[in-house]
Amino acid sequence: IQVFKNLNKSGKLLNNSYPGEMYVLSDGTLVGYRPISTSGLPTIDIKLSDSNKYIKIKFTE
């Protein structure tokens, strides 16, 4: 998904238990892409470095 590529292009790929690809950006923000989420929809997860909550972007098409 192009949106995910634009969000993570300056990040470093993490090898963790995330069920997809997770990158950490230089400011500590985490950006992840799950092709199938709990709801079944592809999802981009963003966790800002100064927050404990994730922003979720779900794609219906």
N, C-alpha and C positions, 0 to 999 in steps of 0.2 A: 504494500500500500504506500503510495507516494507521500501521503501525510506523515507516516511513521518515518520514512527515509529522511524527510526534511527535518523532523524533530531530533533525530539521533545522529545526524551526519558528523557532528564534532564529538560524539561520545565514544566510550570504550565499552565493548561487549563484555558482559559479566557472565561467568559460568556459575549459575546458582540453581536453585530448585524452581525458579519461575517457569510456568508452563508455556514458554514461548521464548522470544528474544528480549533481553533486558539490557539497556545501556545506561551508564552513568555519565552525566555531562560534567564539564569542568567545575560547575558551581555546586555539584552534589545532587542535582536533580536526577531522578530516575525516570526513564522512559521505556515502557515495555509494550510489546505487541503479542496478543494471544489470538491465534487464528480461530479458536473456539473457546468462548468463555462459559461461565456457569449458565448463562441465559442461552447459550448456543450461538451467539452473535460474535463476529470478530470485534476485538476491543483493544484500544490503546489505553494504557494506564500511565498516568503522570503523577509523580510524587515530588513536589517541590522540596528543596533541601531544608526549608524552615517550617515544614508542615508534617503532621502525622497522618494526613488524609490523602487518599488518591483521587485524582480527577479521572473519570472514565469517559472515553469517547467510544460509543458503540456504532457499528456500521450495519445498516439494514439492507443495503444493496452493494 
